[in-house]
Amino acid sequence: MDVIIPGYTHLQIAQPIRASQYLLSWFWALERDQEFFRFAFKASEELALGSGAMAGVNYPTDREFLKKELGLSKVSPNSMDGVSSRDHILEFLFACTQLMIHVSRICEDIILYSSQEFGILKLPDSLTTGSSIMPQKKNPDIAELIRGKSGRVIGNLNHLLVMLKGLPSTYNRDLQEDKLALFDSIETVQISLEGIREMIEGWIWIPERAEVSLKNGFATATDLADFLVNEKKIPFRTAHELVGTLVGVCVKQKKTLFDLPESDRVSISKYFVGKEYEDAVSLSLSADKKISYGGTSKKRQEEQLKIALDSLKEAERLFL
């Protein structure tokens, strides 16, 4: 929670955030995924047994008894629909696909953030591989493989959608192909989640590299503009222009907001001096200024973490 890293938009440094805010952003995505799986699980609780070939059966069948014995929640109301519907598998594959899209994006972040160009996190050697030619390489193979497997699960969903779209009513032999997509997706999701867990538990943040990136990326420029607006009552349009000019001078002199000489700063604005200026561009203070609900201030992070833990407990209660 005390590690400050860059937050990105358009893959460019935007604003300082707490590392906990980044991790929690993926928690909430995965939380939606488990809700989707719960929905898909509910859809699979319909009893089709007793529908016969498609018209029902000729002998008395207590379908309510069968439902209770099998631990299901409802009985299919129409025998033709009962033998032909694969909606429950579709919904499960939709859930798998959404999960794997999120997992793939996490892996993309891991690949980028652990690269030499970003360098804000480090994966353990046990989760990377070397190169057969280049001895200096440390490749994030697990993240790349999981990213690739997301396409496989998306393909399984597409396979079932295409298979179902042209089928005539009730059962057709094509439907036996649903098992391939279903079982392969289950196996792929399980192994992908194992890999993601190992990487998240094993990676190490590199705060000093994150700090350099934040400073070189002028990540607190917006905070400085807000300071001019809120404290000095300067219109935002003017504040935006002043800070933009300051950043331009920094770029020209190959400096940052932190090491540009005060004489150069004051030539742009009389307010770009002293402790007020230092506080305005502070990386740690920037994160704590984001006080809105869901923001990256420490108070909001503690609040969000508690909500996340409560959500996990509720999920465990529902699944166990």
TATA-V618052 format. One record per pair of residues at least 12 apart in sequence whose C-alpha atoms are under 7 Angstrom apart, sorted by the first residue. I is the first residue (numbers start at 0). J is the second residue. D is the distance in Angstrom with one decimal. If there is no record, write none. Layout:
BEGIN
((I	J	D) (I	J	D))
END
This chain:
BEGIN
((0	17	5.9) (0	18	6.0) (0	19	4.9) (1	17	6.5) (2	17	5.7) (2	18	5.6) (2	206	6.3) (3	15	6.4) (3	16	5.6) (3	17	4.6) (3	18	5.9) (3	206	6.8) (3	283	6.8) (4	16	5.6) (4	17	6.1) (4	18	5.9) (4	206	6.9) (4	209	5.1) (4	210	7.0) (5	209	6.4) (5	213	5.8) (12	213	7.0) (12	216	5.7) (12	218	6.4) (13	218	5.6) (14	218	4.7) (14	219	6.3) (15	213	6.9) (15	218	6.2) (15	282	6.2) (15	285	6.6) (15	286	5.9) (16	286	5.4) (16	295	5.9) (17	286	6.7) (17	295	6.0) (20	295	5.8) (20	300	6.8) (28	101	7.0) (29	98	6.8) (32	94	6.4) (32	97	6.8) (32	98	5.7) (35	94	5.6) (36	91	6.5) (36	94	5.7) (39	87	6.2) (39	90	5.2) (39	91	5.1) (42	87	5.2) (43	87	5.1) (44	71	4.8) (44	72	5.4) (44	73	6.4) (45	71	6.2) (45	72	6.3) (45	73	4.9) (45	74	5.2) (45	75	5.8) (46	66	6.1) (46	71	6.7) (46	73	6.2) (46	74	4.6) (46	75	5.6) (47	74	6.8) (47	75	5.6) (47	81	5.0) (47	82	6.5) (49	62	6.5) (50	78	4.5) (50	81	6.5) (50	82	6.7) (53	78	5.5) (53	79	4.7) (53	82	6.2) (53	169	6.4) (54	78	5.6) (54	79	6.2) (55	78	5.7) (79	169	5.3) (80	169	6.5) (82	169	6.0) (82	170	5.9) (83	169	4.5) (83	170	5.0) (89	156	7.0) (92	156	5.6) (93	156	6.7) (95	152	7.0) (95	184	7.0) (95	188	6.9) (96	152	5.8) (96	153	5.4) (99	149	5.1) (100	149	6.2) (103	145	6.5) (103	146	4.4) (103	149	6.2) (106	142	4.8) (106	143	6.9) (106	146	6.1) (110	139	6.2) (110	142	6.7) (118	208	6.5) (119	204	5.9) (119	205	4.9) (119	206	6.8) (119	208	5.6) (119	209	5.3) (120	202	6.5) (120	203	5.5) (120	204	4.3) (120	205	5.3) (121	202	5.4) (121	203	5.1) (121	204	6.4) (122	198	6.9) (122	201	6.5) (122	202	4.5) (122	203	6.6) (123	201	6.1) (123	202	6.2) (126	139	6.9) (126	141	6.6) (126	198	7.0) (127	139	4.8) (127	140	5.8) (127	141	7.0) (128	140	6.5) (141	194	6.7) (145	191	5.6) (152	184	5.5) (155	180	4.8) (155	184	7.0) (159	177	6.4) (214	255	6.1) (215	255	6.0) (217	255	6.8) (217	256	6.7) (219	280	5.1) (219	282	6.7) (219	285	6.8) (220	242	6.6) (220	280	6.9) (222	279	5.9) (222	280	6.4) (222	285	6.7) (223	279	5.2) (223	280	5.9) (224	238	5.1) (224	239	5.8) (224	242	6.3) (226	279	6.2) (241	267	6.8) (245	264	6.8) (245	267	6.8))
END
